Amino acid sequence: MQDNYAVASDVYLVWHPEWRVIKIGVCWHGNDRVAQHGRFGWILIGRLEFESRRRAEKFESAVKSLWKSEGHEPVTDPLPEMLR
């Protein structure tokens, strides 16, 4: 069985103009996660490719830690509620 953490993954940065929120996330390379967000008003700012999900998640975690150290608190994403 393949180690899912060894599969190429992307870190994406999206912006929601109505909510004035930036979101960072990780997805498997080539899936439609960003497009799913786009259907709810999120706009892609950028995307970085990583050779493994493990590296992508490490990068995402470092960015979130930086944001938190600068006083930016995470917000709850209303997307799951919108899908109900």
C-alpha positions in Angstrom: 0.0 0.0 0.0 1.3 3.5 -0.9 2.1 6.0 1.8 -0.4 8.8 1.2 2.0 11.3 2.8 4.5 10.5 0.0 2.1 11.6 -2.8 2.6 15.0 -4.5 0.5 17.7 -2.9 -0.2 21.4 -3.3 -0.5 24.3 -0.8 -3.1 26.8 -2.0 -3.9 30.3 -0.9 -7.4 31.6 -1.5 -9.2 34.9 -0.8 -12.9 35.5 -0.1 -13.7 39.2 -0.9 -17.1 39.2 0.8 -15.8 37.7 4.1 -12.4 39.5 3.7 -10.6 36.3 4.7 -7.5 34.5 3.4 -7.3 30.7 3.7 -4.4 28.4 3.3 -4.9 24.7 2.6 -3.4 21.5 1.4 -4.8 19.2 -1.3 -3.6 16.3 -3.4 -1.9 17.5 -6.6 -4.4 17.6 -9.4 -7.7 17.3 -7.4 -10.5 19.8 -7.5 -10.3 21.2 -4.0 -9.6 24.8 -5.1 -12.5 24.6 -7.7 -14.8 23.5 -4.9 -13.9 26.6 -2.9 -14.3 28.7 -6.1 -18.0 27.7 -6.3 -18.5 29.5 -3.0 -16.7 32.7 -3.9 -13.1 31.9 -3.0 -10.5 33.3 -5.5 -7.2 31.5 -6.0 -4.2 33.7 -5.1 -1.5 31.1 -5.5 -0.6 27.5 -5.5 2.7 25.8 -4.6 3.5 22.2 -5.6 5.4 19.9 -3.1 6.8 16.4 -3.7 4.9 15.0 -0.8 1.9 15.8 1.4 4.1 15.7 4.4 6.2 18.6 3.1 3.1 20.5 2.0 1.5 20.2 5.5 4.8 21.3 7.1 4.8 24.4 5.0 1.1 25.1 5.7 1.8 24.7 9.4 4.7 27.1 9.3 2.6 29.8 7.6 -0.2 29.4 10.1 2.3 29.7 12.9 3.7 32.9 11.4 0.2 34.3 11.0 -0.6 33.5 14.6 2.7 35.0 15.9 1.7 38.2 14.1 -1.7 38.3 15.9 -3.9 36.8 13.2 -6.3 34.3 14.7 -7.9 31.6 12.6 -11.5 31.9 11.6 -14.1 29.2 11.1 -14.7 28.4 7.5 -18.5 28.5 6.8 -18.1 26.3 3.8 -19.2 23.0 5.5 -22.4 24.8 6.7 -23.1 26.0 3.2 -22.9 22.4 1.9 -25.8 21.2 4.1 
